[in-house]
């Protein structure tokens, strides 16, 4: 009885661990021109605020998102201030796969935070 419960616990734990491992490259690439052209910067940290470097800060025109295996997706929040402070007032765009993200309406982006989410059936 205890052995079967132990094995079930091990299998369940292994399934959860495998489910959390998502092979993915950069989460997003930020560009200074339309249609993913110009100066660029790669965002490769999940659930962490990234301060943009001098080559793109304040001049973000397009965002290319990584496409992880289904049912996962990448979304990024673009902020008009440094270090993603005051998200309610400074979030100026939400880049998601629902949008083509080839032209961002407000280029004054200074920081970005990306996450990986799972679609709920």
DSSP file (Angstrom, degrees, kcal/mol; ACC not computed):
  #  RESIDUE AA STRUCTURE BP1 BP2  ACC     N-H-->O    O-->H-N    N-H-->O    O-->H-N    TCO  KAPPA ALPHA  PHI   PSI    X-CA   Y-CA   Z-CA
    1    1 A X     >        0   0    0      0, 0.0     4,-1.7     0, 0.0     5,-0.2   0.000 360.0 360.0 360.0 -47.4    0.0    0.0    0.0
    2    2 A X  H  >  +     0   0    0      1,-0.2     4,-2.4     2,-0.2     5,-0.2   0.867 360.0  55.5 -67.9 -35.2    2.7    2.5    1.0
    3    3 A X  H  > S+     0   0    0      1,-0.2     4,-2.7     2,-0.2    -1,-0.2   0.907 107.1  49.0 -64.2 -42.1    4.8    1.5   -2.1
    4    4 A X  H  > S+     0   0    0      2,-0.2     4,-2.2     1,-0.2    -1,-0.2   0.886 112.5  48.1 -66.6 -37.6    1.9    2.3   -4.5
    5    5 A X  H  X S+     0   0    0     -4,-1.7     4,-2.3     2,-0.2    -2,-0.2   0.896 111.9  50.3 -67.4 -39.5    1.3    5.7   -2.8
    6    6 A X  H  X S+     0   0    0     -4,-2.4     4,-2.2     2,-0.2    -2,-0.2   0.931 111.9  47.0 -63.4 -46.2    5.1    6.5   -2.9
    7    7 A X  H  X S+     0   0    0     -4,-2.7     4,-2.7     1,-0.2     5,-0.2   0.903 111.3  51.4 -63.1 -41.1    5.2    5.6   -6.7
    8    8 A X  H  X S+     0   0    0     -4,-2.2     4,-2.5     1,-0.2    -1,-0.2   0.904 110.2  49.8 -62.0 -41.2    2.1    7.7   -7.4
    9    9 A X  H  X S+     0   0    0     -4,-2.3     4,-2.3     2,-0.2    -2,-0.2   0.891 111.1  48.7 -64.2 -40.3    3.7   10.6   -5.5
   10   10 A X  H  X S+     0   0    0     -4,-2.2     4,-2.5     2,-0.2    -2,-0.2   0.928 112.7  47.3 -65.9 -45.5    7.0   10.3   -7.5
   11   11 A X  H  X S+     0   0    0     -4,-2.7     4,-2.3     2,-0.2    -2,-0.2   0.918 112.8  49.2 -62.6 -43.7    5.1   10.1  -10.8
   12   12 A X  H  X S+     0   0    0     -4,-2.5     4,-2.0    -5,-0.2    -1,-0.2   0.910 112.4  48.1 -63.0 -42.2    2.9   13.1   -9.9
   13   13 A X  H  X S+     0   0    0     -4,-2.3     4,-2.4     1,-0.2    -2,-0.2   0.908 111.4  50.0 -64.1 -42.3    6.0   15.1   -8.9
   14   14 A X  H  X S+     0   0    0     -4,-2.5     4,-2.4     1,-0.2    -2,-0.2   0.881 108.9  52.6 -64.7 -37.8    7.8   14.2  -12.1
   15   15 A X  H  X S+     0   0    0     -4,-2.3     4,-2.3     2,-0.2    -1,-0.2   0.917 110.2  47.5 -64.2 -43.4    4.9   15.2  -14.2
   16   16 A X  H  X S+     0   0    0     -4,-2.0     4,-1.3     2,-0.2    -2,-0.2   0.925 112.0  50.2 -63.4 -44.2    4.7   18.6  -12.5
   17   17 A X  H  X S+     0   0    0     -4,-2.4     4,-0.6     1,-0.2     3,-0.4   0.908 112.1  46.9 -62.3 -42.6    8.5   19.1  -13.0
   18   18 A X  H >< S+     0   0    0     -4,-2.4     3,-1.0     1,-0.2    -1,-0.2   0.894 108.5  56.5 -65.7 -39.4    8.3   18.2  -16.7
   19   19 A X  H 3< S+     0   0    0     -4,-2.3    -1,-0.2     1,-0.2    -2,-0.2   0.767 105.8  51.1 -63.9 -26.3    5.3   20.5  -17.1
   20   20 A X  H 3< S+     0   0    0     -4,-1.3     2,-0.9    -3,-0.4    -1,-0.2   0.594  89.9  88.0 -88.0 -11.6    7.3   23.5  -15.8
   21   21 A X    <<  +     0   0    0     -3,-1.0     2,-0.6    -4,-0.6    -1,-0.1  -0.787  55.6 174.8 -92.1 107.4   10.2   22.9  -18.1
   22   22 A X        -     0   0    0     -2,-0.9     2,-0.5     2,-0.1    -3,-0.0  -0.949  29.0-134.0-115.7 115.1    9.5   24.8  -21.3
   23   23 A X        +     0   0    0     -2,-0.6    46,-0.4     0, 0.0     2,-0.3  -0.549  46.7 148.6 -70.0 120.1   12.2   24.9  -23.9
   24   24 A X        -     0   0    0     -2,-0.5     3,-0.1    44,-0.1    -2,-0.1  -0.997  36.5-150.6-153.6 147.6   12.4   28.5  -25.0
   25   25 A X  S    S-     0   0    0      1,-0.4    41,-0.1    -2,-0.3    -1,-0.0   0.250  70.6 -14.8 -90.2-140.9   14.9   31.0  -26.3
   26   26 A X        -     0   0    0      1,-0.1    -1,-0.4    39,-0.0    18,-0.2  -0.341  60.7-137.9 -60.3 144.7   14.7   34.7  -25.7
   27   27 A X  S    S-     0   0    0     16,-1.8    39,-3.0     1,-0.3     2,-0.3   0.902  77.4 -11.2 -71.6 -40.9   11.2   35.8  -24.5
   28   28 A X  E     -AB  43  65A   0     15,-1.6    15,-3.3    37,-0.2     2,-0.4  -0.989  54.6-140.2-155.5 156.3   11.1   38.9  -26.7
   29   29 A X  E     -AB  42  64A   0     35,-2.4    35,-2.7    -2,-0.3     2,-0.4  -0.995  19.6-148.7-123.7 126.5   13.2   41.1  -29.0
   30   30 A X  E     -AB  41  63A   0     11,-3.2    11,-1.8    -2,-0.4     2,-0.3  -0.774  16.2-164.4 -95.0 133.5   12.7   44.8  -28.8
   31   31 A X  E     -AB  40  62A   0     31,-2.8    30,-2.6    -2,-0.4    31,-1.4  -0.895  25.6-145.5-123.4 151.3   13.3   46.8  -32.0
   32   32 A X  E    S+     0   0A   0      7,-2.0     2,-0.3     5,-0.3     6,-0.2   0.424  85.1  47.4 -91.4  -0.9   13.8   50.5  -32.8
   33   33 A X  E >> S-A   37   0A   0      4,-1.6     4,-0.8     6,-0.3     3,-0.6  -0.903  94.7 -83.2-135.5 165.5   12.0   50.3  -36.1
   34   34 A X  T 34 S+     0   0    0     -2,-0.3     3,-0.5     1,-0.2    69,-0.2  -0.183 104.9  24.1 -63.1 157.7    8.8   48.9  -37.6
   35   35 A X  T 34 S-     0   0    0     67,-1.6    -1,-0.2     1,-0.2    67,-0.1   0.818 132.9 -60.6  56.1  37.9    8.4   45.3  -38.6
   36   36 A X  T <4 S+     0   0    0     -3,-0.6     2,-0.2    66,-0.3    -1,-0.2   0.901 102.6 129.0  62.4  45.9   11.2   44.0  -36.4
   37   37 A X  E  <  +A   33   0A   0     -4,-0.8    -4,-1.6    -3,-0.5    -5,-0.3  -0.754  38.9  30.9-122.1 169.7   14.0   46.1  -37.9
   38   38 A X  E    S-     0   0A   0     -2,-0.2    -5,-0.0    -6,-0.2     0, 0.0  -0.364 103.7  -0.3  86.4-161.3   16.7   48.5  -36.6
   39   39 A X  E    S-     0   0A   0     16,-0.2    -7,-2.0    -2,-0.1     2,-0.3  -0.297  75.2-166.8 -60.7 147.5   18.5   48.4  -33.3
   40   40 A X  E     -A   31   0A   0     -9,-0.2     2,-0.3    -8,-0.1    -9,-0.2  -0.935  21.8-164.0-140.8 162.3   17.4   45.5  -31.1
   41   41 A X  E     -A   30   0A   0    -11,-1.8   -11,-3.2    -2,-0.3     2,-0.5  -0.979  19.9-135.2-146.4 133.4   17.6   44.2  -27.6
   42   42 A X  E     -A   29   0A   0     -2,-0.3     2,-0.6   -13,-0.2   -13,-0.2  -0.781   8.6-153.4 -94.4 127.4   16.8   40.6  -26.4
   43   43 A X  E     +A   28   0A   0    -15,-3.3   -16,-1.8    -2,-0.5   -15,-1.6  -0.895  26.1 160.8 -97.3 117.5   14.7   40.1  -23.3
   44   44 A X        +     0   0    0     -2,-0.6     2,-0.4   -18,-0.2    -1,-0.1   0.230  39.9  94.4-125.5  13.5   15.6   36.8  -21.8
   45   45 A X        -     0   0    0      3,-0.1    69,-0.5    70,-0.0     3,-0.5  -0.919  63.4-139.2-112.6 135.0   14.4   37.0  -18.2
   46   46 A X  B    S-c  114   0B   0     -2,-0.4    69,-0.2     1,-0.2     3,-0.1  -0.726  79.2  -5.6 -92.6 135.8   11.0   35.7  -17.0
   47   47 A X  S    S+     0   0    0     67,-3.2     2,-0.3    -2,-0.4    -1,-0.2   0.849 106.9 112.2  53.1  41.2    8.9   37.6  -14.5
   48   48 A X  S    S-     0   0    0     -3,-0.5    66,-0.6    66,-0.4     2,-0.3  -0.998  72.1-112.1-142.7 141.4   11.7   40.2  -14.0
   49   49 A X  E     -D  113   0B   0     -2,-0.3     2,-0.5    64,-0.2    64,-0.2  -0.583  30.4-160.5 -76.0 132.8   11.9   43.9  -14.8
   50   50 A X  E     -D  112   0B   0     62,-3.0    62,-2.3    -2,-0.3     2,-0.4  -0.967  10.1-143.2-118.2 121.9   14.5   44.6  -17.5
   51   51 A X  E     -D  111   0B   0     -2,-0.5    60,-0.2    60,-0.2     2,-0.1  -0.707  28.3-122.3 -79.6 129.2   15.8   48.1  -18.0
   52   52 A X        -     0   0    0     58,-2.4    -1,-0.0    -2,-0.4     2,-0.0  -0.439  23.8-118.9 -75.9 147.2   16.3   48.8  -21.7
   53   53 A X    >>  -     0   0    0     -2,-0.1     4,-2.3     1,-0.1     3,-1.6  -0.255  32.6 -93.9 -80.2 171.7   19.8   49.8  -22.9
   54   54 A X  T 34 S+     0   0    0      1,-0.3    -1,-0.1     2,-0.2    -2,-0.1   0.767 116.8  66.4 -57.6 -31.1   20.7   53.1  -24.7
   55   55 A X  T 34 S+     0   0    0      1,-0.2    -1,-0.3   -15,-0.1   -16,-0.2   0.698 122.3  12.6 -71.3 -16.5   20.3   51.7  -28.2
   56   56 A X  T X4 S+     0   0    0     -3,-1.6     3,-2.5    54,-0.1    -2,-0.2   0.515  88.6 124.3-131.3 -12.7   16.5   51.2  -27.8
   57   57 A X  T 3< S+     0   0    0     -4,-2.3    53,-0.2     1,-0.3    51,-0.1  -0.286  90.0   4.6 -59.0 131.3   15.4   53.0  -24.6
   58   58 A X  T 3  S+     0   0    0     51,-3.6    -1,-0.3     1,-0.1    52,-0.1   0.544 122.5  76.9  73.5   7.1   12.6   55.5  -25.4
   59   59 A X    <   +     0   0    0     -3,-2.5     2,-0.7    50,-0.4    49,-0.2  -0.259  52.2 146.6-143.8  50.8   12.5   54.3  -29.0
   60   60 A X        +     0   0    0     47,-2.4   -28,-0.2     1,-0.2    49,-0.1  -0.818   6.6 159.7 -94.4 117.4   10.7   51.0  -29.1
   61   61 A X        +     0   0    0    -30,-2.6    43,-3.2    -2,-0.7     2,-0.3   0.738  62.9  14.9-108.5 -32.4    8.7   50.6  -32.3
   62   62 A X  E     -B   31   0A   0    -31,-1.4   -31,-2.8    41,-0.2     2,-0.4  -0.985  56.6-155.6-145.2 156.4    8.1   46.9  -32.6
   63   63 A X  E     -B   30   0A   0     38,-2.3     2,-0.6    -2,-0.3   -33,-0.2  -0.993   5.3-157.8-135.2 124.3    8.3   43.8  -30.3
   64   64 A X  E     -B   29   0A   0    -35,-2.7   -35,-2.4    -2,-0.4     2,-0.3  -0.913  16.7-153.1-104.5 121.6    8.8   40.2  -31.6
   65   65 A X  E     -B   28   0A   0     -2,-0.6   -37,-0.2   -37,-0.2     2,-0.1  -0.694  16.6-116.0 -95.7 144.3    7.6   37.6  -29.1
   66   66 A X        -     0   0    0    -39,-3.0     2,-0.7    -2,-0.3     8,-0.5  -0.449  23.0-138.2 -68.1 148.4    8.9   34.0  -28.7
   67   67 A X        -     0   0    0     -2,-0.1     3,-0.1     6,-0.1     6,-0.1  -0.867  23.0-167.9-113.3  96.5    6.4   31.3  -29.5
   68   68 A X        -     0   0    0     -2,-0.7   -44,-0.1     1,-0.2     3,-0.1  -0.250  39.3 -71.8 -75.1 170.2    6.7   28.5  -27.0
   69   69 A X  S >  S-     0   0    0    -46,-0.4     3,-2.0     1,-0.1    -1,-0.2  -0.313  76.2 -64.3 -60.6 144.5    5.0   25.2  -27.4
   70   70 A X  T 3  S+     0   0    0      1,-0.3    -1,-0.1    -3,-0.1     3,-0.1  -0.396 118.3  33.9 -62.3 142.0    1.2   25.2  -26.9
   71   71 A X  T 3  S+     0   0    0     46,-0.1    48,-3.3    -3,-0.1    -1,-0.3  -0.857 107.3  81.1 -98.5  22.3   -0.6   25.8  -24.5
   72   72 A X  E <   -E  118   0B   0     -3,-2.0     2,-0.3    46,-0.2    46,-0.2  -0.538  52.4-178.6 -91.6 155.9    2.0   28.4  -23.4
   73   73 A X  E     -E  117   0B   0     44,-2.3    44,-2.8    -2,-0.2     2,-0.4  -0.989  21.9-126.6-149.3 156.0    2.4   31.9  -24.6
   74   74 A X  E     +E  116   0B   0     -8,-0.5    23,-0.5    -2,-0.3     2,-0.3  -0.840  25.6 177.0-102.6 137.7    4.6   34.9  -23.9
   75   75 A X  E     -E  115   0B   0     40,-2.1    40,-2.6    -2,-0.4     2,-0.4  -0.992   8.4-162.3-136.6 147.9    3.3   38.3  -23.0
   76   76 A X  E     -EF 114  95B   0     19,-2.4    19,-2.6    -2,-0.3     2,-0.5  -0.982  11.3-146.0-131.5 141.2    5.3   41.5  -22.1
   77   77 A X  E     -EF 113  94B   0     36,-2.9    36,-2.0    -2,-0.4     2,-0.5  -0.927  16.7-150.8-103.9 128.5    4.3   44.7  -20.4
   78   78 A X  E     -EF 112  93B   0     15,-2.8    14,-2.9    -2,-0.5    15,-1.1  -0.868  12.5-157.6-103.0 130.6    6.1   47.8  -21.7
   79   79 A X  E     -EF 111  91B   0     32,-3.0    31,-3.1    -2,-0.5    32,-1.4  -0.831  21.2-148.0-113.8 145.3    6.6   50.6  -19.2
   80   80 A X  S    S+     0   0    0     10,-2.4     2,-0.2    -2,-0.3    11,-0.1   0.441  83.2  57.8 -87.5  -0.9    7.2   54.3  -19.8
   81   81 A X  S >  S-     0   0    0      9,-0.2     3,-0.8     4,-0.2    29,-0.3  -0.754  95.2 -83.7-123.4 173.4    9.4   54.6  -16.6
   82   82 A X  G >  S+     0   0    0     -2,-0.2     3,-1.3     1,-0.2    29,-0.1  -0.486 103.8   6.8 -76.2 144.3   12.6   53.0  -15.3
   83   83 A X  G 3  S-     0   0    0      1,-0.3    -1,-0.2    27,-0.2   -34,-0.1   0.722 115.2 -80.6  60.7  28.4   12.5   49.6  -13.5
   84   84 A X  G <  S+     0   0    0     -3,-0.8     3,-0.4     1,-0.2    -1,-0.3   0.763  76.1 170.5  56.3  30.3    8.8   48.9  -14.2
   85   85 A X    <   +     0   0    0     -3,-1.3    -4,-0.2     1,-0.2    -1,-0.2  -0.402  56.0  10.5 -74.1 150.2    7.7   51.2  -11.3
   86   86 A X  S >> S-     0   0    0      1,-0.1     4,-2.1     3,-0.1     3,-1.2   0.937  71.3-171.0  50.8  62.7    4.1   52.1  -10.7
   87   87 A X  H 3> S+     0   0    0     -3,-0.4     4,-1.5     1,-0.3    -1,-0.1   0.793  77.0  61.5 -57.7 -31.8    2.6   49.6  -13.3
   88   88 A X  H 34 S+     0   0    0      1,-0.2    -1,-0.3     2,-0.2    -2,-0.1   0.852 117.8  27.8 -63.8 -33.5   -0.9   51.0  -13.1
   89   89 A X  H <4 S+     0   0    0     -3,-1.2    -2,-0.2     1,-0.1    -1,-0.2   0.683 126.0  42.9-100.4 -21.8    0.2   54.4  -14.4
   90   90 A X  H  < S+     0   0    0     -4,-2.1   -10,-2.4    -5,-0.2     2,-0.6   0.530  76.5 108.5-110.1  -5.7    3.2   53.6  -16.5
   91   91 A X  E  <  +F   79   0B   0     -4,-1.5   -12,-0.2    -5,-0.3     3,-0.1  -0.616  37.2 170.8 -72.6 119.4    2.2   50.5  -18.4
   92   92 A X  E     +     0   0B   0    -14,-2.9     2,-0.3    -2,-0.6    -1,-0.2   0.588  58.1  12.7-109.5 -12.6    1.8   51.8  -22.0
   93   93 A X  E     -F   78   0B   0    -15,-1.1   -15,-2.8    12,-0.1     2,-0.6  -0.959  52.9-148.1-162.7 144.4    1.4   48.6  -24.0
   94   94 A X  E     -F   77   0B   0     -2,-0.3     2,-0.6   -17,-0.2   -17,-0.2  -0.944  19.9-155.0-115.0 107.5    0.8   44.9  -23.5
   95   95 A X  E     +F   76   0B   0    -19,-2.6   -19,-2.4    -2,-0.6     2,-0.3  -0.737  28.5 155.6 -85.3 120.3    2.5   42.8  -26.2
   96   96 A X    >   -     0   0    0     -2,-0.6     3,-1.8   -21,-0.2   -21,-0.1  -0.910  58.3-103.8-138.4 164.6    0.8   39.5  -26.7
   97   97 A X  T 3  S+     0   0    0    -23,-0.5   -22,-0.1    -2,-0.3    -2,-0.0   0.641 113.5  74.4 -67.4 -12.2    0.5   37.0  -29.5
   98   98 A X  T 3  S+     0   0    0      2,-0.0     2,-0.3     3,-0.0    -1,-0.3   0.758  97.6  54.3 -67.9 -23.9   -3.1   38.3  -30.2
   99   99 A X  S <  S-     0   0    0     -3,-1.8    -4,-0.0     1,-0.1     0, 0.0  -0.771  81.8-133.4-108.8 154.3   -1.4   41.4  -31.7
  100  100 A X        -     0   0    0     -2,-0.3   -37,-0.1     3,-0.1    -1,-0.1   0.728  28.3-155.0 -79.8 -19.1    1.2   41.5  -34.5
  101  101 A X        +     0   0    0      2,-0.2   -38,-2.3     1,-0.1     3,-0.2   0.677  52.2 128.9  59.0  20.4    3.3   44.0  -32.4
  102  102 A X  S    S+     0   0    0      1,-0.3   -67,-1.6   -40,-0.2     2,-0.4   0.725  76.3  29.6 -79.9 -20.5    4.9   45.4  -35.6
  103  103 A X  S    S-     0   0    0    -69,-0.2     2,-0.4   -68,-0.1    -1,-0.3  -0.935  74.9-154.1-139.8 116.1    4.1   48.9  -34.6
  104  104 A X        -     0   0    0    -43,-3.2     3,-0.1    -2,-0.4   -11,-0.1  -0.745  16.0-137.5 -88.3 133.1    3.9   50.0  -31.0
  105  105 A X  S    S+     0   0    0     -2,-0.4     2,-0.4     1,-0.2    -1,-0.1   0.772  91.9  33.3 -66.3 -26.9    1.6   53.0  -30.4
  106  106 A X        -     0   0    0    -14,-0.1    -1,-0.2     1,-0.1     3,-0.1  -0.937  64.1-169.0-132.8 110.4    3.9   54.8  -28.0
  107  107 A X        +     0   0    0     -2,-0.4   -47,-2.4     1,-0.2     2,-1.7   0.474  60.4 103.4 -78.7  -0.4    7.7   54.3  -28.4
  108  108 A X        +     0   0    0    -49,-0.2     2,-0.3   -51,-0.1    -1,-0.2  -0.097  47.2 149.0 -79.8  42.8    8.7   55.9  -25.1
  109  109 A X        +     0   0    0     -2,-1.7   -51,-3.6   -53,-0.2   -50,-0.4  -0.593  17.5 166.6 -80.5 133.1    9.4   52.5  -23.5
  110  110 A X        +     0   0    0    -31,-3.1   -58,-2.4     1,-0.4     2,-0.3   0.615  65.2  16.6-117.9 -24.8   12.1   52.5  -20.8
  111  111 A X  E     -DE  51  79B   0    -32,-1.4   -32,-3.0   -60,-0.2    -1,-0.4  -0.971  61.4-161.1-148.1 161.4   11.6   49.1  -19.2
  112  112 A X  E     -DE  50  78B   0    -62,-2.3   -62,-3.0    -2,-0.3     2,-0.4  -0.993   6.9-163.4-146.7 148.1    9.9   45.8  -19.9
  113  113 A X  E     -DE  49  77B   0    -36,-2.0   -36,-2.9    -2,-0.3     2,-0.3  -0.987  14.2-169.3-134.9 125.0    8.7   42.7  -18.0
  114  114 A X  E     -cE  46  76B   0    -66,-0.6   -67,-3.2   -69,-0.5   -66,-0.4  -0.843   4.1-176.8-116.1 151.2    7.8   39.5  -19.8
  115  115 A X  E     - E   0  75B   0    -40,-2.6   -40,-2.1    -2,-0.3     2,-0.5  -0.945  23.8-129.8-140.2 160.6    6.1   36.3  -18.5
  116  116 A X  E     - E   0  74B   0     -2,-0.3     2,-0.3   -42,-0.2   -42,-0.2  -0.969  32.3-178.7-112.3 126.2    5.1   32.9  -19.8
  117  117 A X  E     - E   0  73B   0    -44,-2.8   -44,-2.3    -2,-0.5     2,-0.5  -0.793  22.5-126.8-122.2 164.8    1.5   31.9  -19.2
  118  118 A X  E     - E   0  72B   0     -2,-0.3   -46,-0.2   -46,-0.2     2,-0.2  -0.947  23.8-122.0-115.0 130.3   -0.6   28.8  -19.9
  119  119 A X        -     0   0    0    -48,-3.3     2,-0.5    -2,-0.5   -47,-0.0  -0.477  25.5-133.7 -66.3 136.6   -3.8   29.0  -21.8
  120  120 A X              0   0    0     -2,-0.2    -1,-0.1     1,-0.1   -49,-0.0  -0.827 360.0 360.0 -95.0 127.0   -6.7   27.6  -19.7
  121  121 A X              0   0    0     -2,-0.5    -1,-0.1     0, 0.0    -2,-0.0   0.517 360.0 360.0 -66.2 360.0   -8.9   25.1  -21.6
